[in-house]
Amino acid sequence: MPEAKNNENSRIEDILIENALKRAMRKAAIMHKKMGNTVYASKNGVVYAIAPEDIVIPDAPPEDPHR
């Protein structure tokens, strides 16, 4: 039983960390778009410039209920 609880806690922590990173990325995207700054992203080893007007703001992930 303790192993199952540890796995569940680990999964919850992973979700909380992932959502925190998504919130930080969303905040950075909003700031760059408002300031008119280009952002850069890489995909499959290729770096792309994304103009401020082309920055897509993702939906906000759920907040951490423990905060």
C-alpha positions as CSV (number, residue, x, y, z in Angstrom):
1,M,0.0,0.0,0.0
2,P,2.7,2.6,0.8
3,E,4.1,2.2,-2.7
4,A,0.8,3.0,-4.3
5,K,0.4,6.1,-2.1
6,N,4.0,7.2,-3.1
7,N,3.1,6.7,-6.8
8,E,-0.1,8.8,-6.4
9,N,1.8,11.5,-4.5
10,S,4.5,11.5,-7.2
11,R,1.8,11.9,-9.9
12,I,0.2,14.8,-8.1
13,E,3.5,16.5,-7.7
14,D,4.2,16.0,-11.4
15,I,0.9,17.6,-12.3
16,L,1.5,20.6,-9.9
17,I,5.0,21.2,-11.4
18,E,3.7,20.9,-14.9
19,N,0.9,23.4,-14.2
20,A,3.3,25.8,-12.5
21,L,5.5,25.7,-15.6
22,K,2.5,26.3,-17.9
23,R,1.4,29.3,-15.8
24,A,5.0,30.8,-16.0
25,M,5.2,30.2,-19.7
26,R,1.7,31.8,-20.2
27,K,2.8,34.8,-18.1
28,A,6.0,35.2,-20.1
29,A,4.0,35.0,-23.4
30,I,1.6,37.7,-22.2
31,M,4.4,40.0,-21.2
32,H,6.4,39.5,-24.4
33,K,3.2,40.1,-26.5
34,K,2.3,43.3,-24.6
35,M,5.9,44.6,-24.8
36,G,6.1,43.9,-28.5
37,N,9.0,41.4,-28.1
38,T,9.7,38.5,-30.4
39,V,10.0,35.1,-28.7
40,Y,12.0,32.2,-29.9
41,A,11.1,28.5,-29.8
42,S,12.7,25.3,-31.0
43,K,11.1,22.3,-32.5
44,N,13.0,19.3,-33.8
45,G,16.3,21.2,-33.5
46,V,15.1,24.2,-35.5
47,V,14.8,27.6,-33.8
48,Y,11.8,29.7,-34.9
49,A,11.2,33.4,-34.3
50,I,7.6,34.3,-33.3
51,A,6.6,37.9,-33.9
52,P,4.6,39.5,-31.1
53,E,1.4,39.6,-33.1
54,D,1.7,35.9,-33.7
55,I,2.2,34.9,-30.1
56,V,-0.7,32.7,-29.0
57,I,-1.6,32.9,-25.4
58,P,-2.5,29.5,-24.1
59,D,-5.4,28.9,-21.7
60,A,-4.5,29.1,-18.0
61,P,-3.9,25.8,-16.3
62,P,-5.6,25.2,-12.9
63,E,-4.2,26.9,-9.9
64,D,-2.5,24.9,-7.1
65,P,-5.2,24.2,-4.5
66,H,-2.5,24.2,-1.8
67,R,-1.4,27.7,-2.3
